């Protein structure tokens, strides 16, 4: 698992209660709430791709650190409760 994904999981777990993760490969993890997949996060080298509701959002890892992505996903999850 990539260091970026590891740090993202730690950051998001500390911000959102009840969030779980399902690793789907070396560089891919699913974010689950209540047993259902809310987002898929994929590390693609210089970029991280977040898939939510079949839409891909591509972020440059230079600007989007794991804690920043965790903040973004935490806000999204808070709207979907």
Secondary structure in CASP SS format (residue, H / E / C, confidence):
PFRMAT SS
TARGET T0000
AUTHOR 0000-0000-0000
METHOD secondary structure of the structure
MODEL  1
X C 1.00
X C 1.00
X H 1.00
X H 1.00
X H 1.00
X H 1.00
X H 1.00
X H 1.00
X H 1.00
X H 1.00
X H 1.00
X H 1.00
X H 1.00
X H 1.00
X H 1.00
X C 1.00
X C 1.00
X C 1.00
X E 1.00
X E 1.00
X E 1.00
X E 1.00
X E 1.00
X E 1.00
X E 1.00
X C 1.00
X C 1.00
X E 1.00
X E 1.00
X E 1.00
X E 1.00
X E 1.00
X E 1.00
X C 1.00
X C 1.00
X E 1.00
X E 1.00
X E 1.00
X E 1.00
X E 1.00
X E 1.00
X E 1.00
X E 1.00
X E 1.00
X C 1.00
X C 1.00
X E 1.00
X E 1.00
X E 1.00
X E 1.00
X E 1.00
X E 1.00
X C 1.00
X C 1.00
X E 1.00
X E 1.00
X E 1.00
X E 1.00
X E 1.00
X E 1.00
X C 1.00
X C 1.00
X C 1.00
X C 1.00
X C 1.00
X H 1.00
X H 1.00
X H 1.00
X H 1.00
X H 1.00
X H 1.00
X H 1.00
X H 1.00
X H 1.00
X H 1.00
X H 1.00
X H 1.00
X H 1.00
X H 1.00
X C 1.00
X C 1.00
END
